[in-house]
Amino acid sequence: MDLESSPITNLPEMVEIWQKTLNWQPTNAQEDKFQQLYQLIIAGNRQLNLTRITEPEEFWEKHLWDSLRGIAPKQHFIPGIEKSKRIIDIGTGAGFPGIPISLLFPNSQVTLLDSTRKKITFIEEILSILAISNAKTLLGRAEEIGQEYEHRQHYDVAVIRAVSNVSVCAEYTLPLVKKGGLAVIYRGTWTQEENESLENAVIQLGGVIELIEEFSTPLSNSIRHCLYLRKVTNTPISFPRAVGIPVQKPL
């Protein structure tokens, strides 16, 4: 990947904000990887239209900080996530939140799932350049992957950035999570009506809503929500439904 014409602008370090919001600070090596990741995304953006978020501070907040804040409910990372956990990022796109999570927890295994071959190829190049050995790509649709023996109820944590109905996100994530595991849905706004819809879907999928957390981003003060769904019983084999059905007919 050509980085010659990539921006030389550095990402902000934000050490105090990392500490205040996540009770954590990146190492120098992690800071370097974040900077490399930023440059690679900007370079790849010219061909693949990966993200509209390209300014350094906005990238830091909406891609890096947001990715890690999602796995830190109440400002503490999900217990045990640093110890050999299997994590899947559904619809990873440009690699968020999965790549930052893999950089933070080198002892966990992160699977980056997307249905677009070009994005998967791009992410594979990122993983190679950044020498990330604890992440791998997976090409496919969540509806199909969730029915495959080697993936169904296989993961400790599933993360997804909600681009559609939250009930759809629940149907994508919970079949992939093992009993006792956690699905994390990253979300912007949230309403009581959505909460009722989600409760109904989660019950059908073998889960419970463990926590809905509202917080503000540290630079732009944007309201964000993360939904934490605990898998309490096996998901019925009828879920996830066939490709396209969850979106057409949300639970």
C-alpha positions as CSV (number, residue, x, y, z in Angstrom):
1,M,0.0,0.0,0.0
2,D,1.4,3.4,-1.0
3,L,1.9,5.6,2.0
4,E,4.0,8.2,0.2
5,S,1.2,10.7,-0.2
6,S,-0.5,9.8,3.1
7,P,-1.0,12.6,5.7
8,I,1.9,13.4,8.0
9,T,-0.4,14.8,10.5
10,N,-0.2,12.9,13.8
11,L,-3.1,11.7,15.7
12,P,-3.6,13.5,19.1
13,E,-2.2,11.4,22.0
14,M,-5.0,12.3,24.4
15,V,-3.3,10.6,27.3
16,E,-5.4,12.3,30.0
17,I,-8.7,11.5,28.2
18,W,-7.7,7.9,27.7
19,Q,-7.0,7.7,31.5
20,K,-10.1,9.6,32.6
21,T,-12.6,7.8,30.3
22,L,-11.2,4.2,30.1
23,N,-8.9,4.1,33.1
24,W,-6.2,3.1,30.6
25,Q,-3.4,4.6,28.6
26,P,-1.9,3.2,25.3
27,T,1.8,2.2,25.3
28,N,4.2,3.9,22.9
29,A,4.0,0.8,20.7
30,Q,0.2,1.0,20.6
31,E,0.3,4.7,19.9
32,D,2.6,4.0,16.9
33,K,0.2,1.3,15.6
34,F,-2.8,3.7,15.9
35,Q,-0.9,6.2,13.9
36,Q,0.0,3.6,11.2
37,L,-3.6,2.5,11.1
38,Y,-4.7,6.0,10.6
39,Q,-2.3,6.5,7.7
40,L,-3.3,3.2,6.1
41,I,-7.0,4.0,6.3
42,I,-6.5,7.4,4.7
43,A,-4.4,5.8,1.9
44,G,-7.0,3.1,1.3
45,N,-9.8,5.6,1.4
46,R,-8.8,7.0,-2.0
47,Q,-9.8,3.7,-3.6
48,L,-12.4,2.2,-1.4
49,N,-14.4,5.1,0.2
50,L,-13.9,3.5,3.7
51,T,-14.8,6.4,5.9
52,R,-15.9,10.1,5.8
53,I,-14.0,10.5,9.1
54,T,-10.5,11.6,8.1
55,E,-9.5,14.6,10.3
56,P,-7.0,13.4,13.1
57,E,-9.1,14.4,16.1
58,E,-12.3,13.2,14.6
59,F,-10.7,9.9,13.6
60,W,-9.3,9.5,17.1
61,E,-12.6,10.1,18.7
62,K,-15.0,8.3,16.4
63,H,-12.9,5.4,15.4
64,L,-10.3,4.7,18.0
65,W,-11.8,6.0,21.3
66,D,-15.3,4.8,20.3
67,S,-14.1,1.3,19.4
68,L,-12.5,0.8,22.8
69,R,-15.2,2.6,24.8
70,G,-17.7,0.1,23.5
71,I,-15.9,-2.8,25.3
72,A,-15.5,-0.8,28.5
73,P,-18.9,-0.5,30.1
74,K,-18.9,1.8,33.1
75,Q,-15.2,2.6,32.2
76,H,-13.9,-0.9,32.9
77,F,-13.0,-3.3,30.1
78,I,-15.2,-6.4,29.8
79,P,-13.8,-8.9,32.5
80,G,-11.4,-11.4,31.1
81,I,-11.4,-9.9,27.6
82,E,-7.6,-9.8,27.7
83,K,-7.3,-13.5,28.3
84,S,-7.6,-15.7,25.2
85,K,-11.1,-14.6,24.4
86,R,-12.6,-15.2,21.0
87,I,-14.1,-12.0,19.6
88,I,-15.9,-11.4,16.3
89,D,-16.5,-8.0,14.7
90,I,-19.6,-8.2,12.5
91,G,-19.6,-5.9,9.4
92,T,-16.2,-4.6,10.3
93,G,-15.9,-2.3,7.2
94,A,-12.6,-0.5,7.6
95,G,-11.7,-2.6,10.6
96,F,-13.6,-0.9,13.4
97,P,-14.0,-1.7,16.2
98,G,-12.1,-5.0,15.6
99,I,-8.6,-3.8,14.8
100,P,-8.3,-1.4,17.7
101,I,-9.6,-4.2,20.0
102,S,-7.0,-6.6,18.6
103,L,-4.2,-4.1,19.2
104,L,-5.4,-3.6,22.8
105,F,-5.7,-7.3,23.6
106,P,-3.0,-9.3,21.9
107,N,-3.9,-12.4,23.8
108,S,-7.4,-12.5,22.4
109,Q,-8.3,-13.7,19.0
110,V,-10.3,-11.3,16.8
111,T,-12.3,-12.3,13.7
112,L,-13.1,-9.5,11.3
113,L,-16.3,-10.4,9.3
114,D,-17.4,-8.5,6.3
115,S,-19.4,-9.4,3.1
116,T,-17.3,-7.1,0.8
117,R,-14.3,-8.8,-0.7
118,K,-12.4,-5.5,-1.4
119,K,-12.7,-4.5,2.2
120,I,-11.5,-7.9,3.5
121,T,-8.5,-7.7,1.1
122,F,-7.7,-4.2,2.4
123,I,-8.0,-5.4,6.0
124,E,-5.7,-8.3,5.3
125,E,-3.1,-5.9,4.0
126,I,-3.4,-3.8,7.2
127,L,-3.0,-6.8,9.4
128,S,0.2,-7.7,7.5
129,I,1.7,-4.3,7.6
130,L,0.9,-3.8,11.3
131,A,2.1,-7.3,12.1
132,I,-1.2,-8.1,13.9
133,S,-1.1,-11.8,14.5
134,N,-4.1,-12.2,16.7
135,A,-6.7,-11.1,14.1
136,K,-8.0,-12.7,11.0
137,T,-10.5,-11.9,8.3
138,L,-13.7,-13.8,7.4
139,L,-15.6,-13.1,4.2
140,G,-19.4,-13.7,4.4
141,R,-22.8,-12.6,5.6
142,A,-23.7,-12.8,9.3
143,E,-26.9,-14.8,8.5
144,E,-24.9,-17.5,6.8
145,I,-21.9,-17.5,9.2
146,G,-24.3,-17.8,12.2
147,Q,-25.5,-21.1,10.9
148,E,-22.0,-22.6,10.3
149,Y,-20.9,-25.2,12.9
150,E,-17.4,-23.7,13.3
151,H,-18.8,-20.2,14.1
152,R,-22.2,-20.7,15.7
153,Q,-22.1,-20.2,19.5
154,H,-18.3,-20.1,19.2
155,Y,-17.4,-16.6,20.4
156,D,-17.0,-15.0,23.8
157,V,-17.8,-11.5,22.6
158,A,-19.5,-10.3,19.4
159,V,-19.3,-6.6,18.5
160,I,-21.3,-4.7,15.9
161,R,-21.7,-1.1,15.0
162,A,-25.5,-0.6,14.5
163,V,-26.2,0.6,11.0
164,S,-29.7,-0.9,11.0
165,N,-32.5,-1.9,13.4
166,V,-31.1,-3.1,16.7
167,S,-33.2,-6.2,16.6
168,V,-31.4,-7.1,13.4
169,C,-28.0,-6.5,15.1
170,A,-29.2,-8.8,17.9
171,E,-30.1,-11.5,15.4
172,Y,-26.6,-11.1,13.8
173,T,-24.7,-11.3,17.0
174,L,-26.3,-13.6,19.5
175,P,-26.3,-16.8,17.4
176,L,-22.5,-16.4,17.2
177,V,-22.0,-16.0,20.9
178,K,-21.5,-19.0,23.3
179,K,-23.7,-19.4,26.3
180,G,-22.5,-16.9,28.9
181,G,-21.0,-14.7,26.3
182,L,-21.7,-11.1,25.4
183,A,-23.0,-9.2,22.4
184,V,-22.1,-5.5,22.2
185,I,-24.1,-3.2,19.9
186,Y,-22.6,0.2,19.3
187,R,-25.3,2.8,18.8
188,G,-25.9,6.5,18.5
189,T,-29.4,7.5,19.6
190,W,-31.7,5.3,21.6
191,T,-35.4,5.4,22.4
192,Q,-37.8,3.6,24.7
193,E,-39.7,2.2,21.7
194,E,-36.4,0.6,20.5
195,N,-35.8,-0.8,23.9
196,E,-39.2,-2.7,23.9
197,S,-38.5,-4.0,20.4
198,L,-35.0,-5.2,21.4
199,E,-36.3,-6.9,24.6
200,N,-38.7,-9.0,22.4
201,A,-36.0,-10.0,20.0
202,V,-33.4,-10.8,22.6
203,I,-35.7,-13.2,24.4
204,Q,-36.3,-15.1,21.2
205,L,-32.6,-15.3,20.6
206,G,-31.7,-16.7,24.0
207,G,-30.3,-13.6,25.6
208,V,-31.1,-10.9,28.1
209,I,-30.4,-7.2,28.1
210,E,-27.6,-6.8,30.7
211,L,-26.9,-3.1,30.3
212,I,-27.8,-0.1,28.1
213,E,-25.2,2.6,28.7
214,E,-25.5,6.2,27.6
215,F,-22.3,8.3,27.5
216,S,-20.9,11.4,25.7
217,T,-17.8,11.4,23.4
218,P,-14.9,13.3,24.9
219,L,-14.3,15.9,22.2
220,S,-17.6,16.6,20.4
221,N,-19.9,15.7,23.3
222,S,-22.0,13.5,21.0
223,I,-24.4,11.2,22.8
224,R,-23.6,7.5,22.3
225,H,-25.2,4.3,23.6
226,C,-23.8,0.8,23.9
227,L,-26.1,-2.2,24.4
228,Y,-24.8,-5.3,26.2
229,L,-26.7,-8.5,25.6
230,R,-25.8,-11.6,27.7
231,K,-26.4,-15.0,26.1
232,V,-28.2,-17.2,28.7
233,T,-29.5,-20.1,26.7
234,N,-28.8,-21.6,23.2
235,T,-30.2,-19.7,20.3
236,P,-33.0,-21.7,18.5
237,I,-31.6,-23.2,15.2
238,S,-34.1,-21.1,13.2
239,F,-32.0,-18.0,13.9
240,P,-30.3,-16.3,12.2
241,R,-32.9,-16.4,9.4
242,A,-31.9,-16.5,5.7
243,V,-29.9,-13.6,4.1
244,G,-32.0,-10.5,4.0
245,I,-34.9,-11.7,6.1
246,P,-33.7,-10.1,9.4
247,V,-33.6,-6.7,7.7
248,Q,-36.9,-7.2,5.8
249,K,-38.8,-8.5,8.8
250,P,-37.1,-7.5,12.1
251,L,-38.0,-9.5,15.2
